[in-house]
């Protein structure tokens, strides 16, 4: 595919396997820089930030509201992922036809590739079968925690990426899932890993 001739990034997202693309290829197709803004898939404005920023917000919010902080952030991130997943599913079915489970997984992997390479959230690998397993090396949030704190976290700290993936999978598959971050760099692991299972 000639990535310079792409007119609609959505078509690439749902029709190509981009998991082996370079960061430059992903940026050329999915991100547009205009008037001081970065626009993702011709729809949403995105921005870069230090990896300590989000975790710093989590830690301050935890001081104020206690353990409910994780639920607040996780729920907000999950809703964002759910909107993305449902939006992809709805547009796919309107423009192309029925979205099969296999095709939904392929599109979800493409979205994770964009988060990994385009947005630099870590090196993301996904195994999708009866359950979904995601491994993230060099996690944006996990590394952010380690830069802010010397001691290990008492709980996983990848609240935004976890919530977003959870919502994305539920939205694109149109089914409820149970999700769990089972390993986290912030707790001493060398990577972060997540499991999502049908309810």
Buried (B, 14 or more C-beta within 10 A) or exposed (E): EEBEEBEEBBEBBBBBEBBEBEBEBBBBBBBBEEEEEBBBBEEEEEEEEEBBEBBBBBBEBBEEEEEEBBEBBBBBBBBBBBBBBBBBBEBBEEEEEEBEEEBBBBBBBBBBBBBBBBBEBBEBBBEBEEEBBBBBBBBBBBBBBBEBBEEEBEEBBBBBBBBBBBBBBBBBBBEEBEBEBEBBBBBEBEBBBBBBEEE
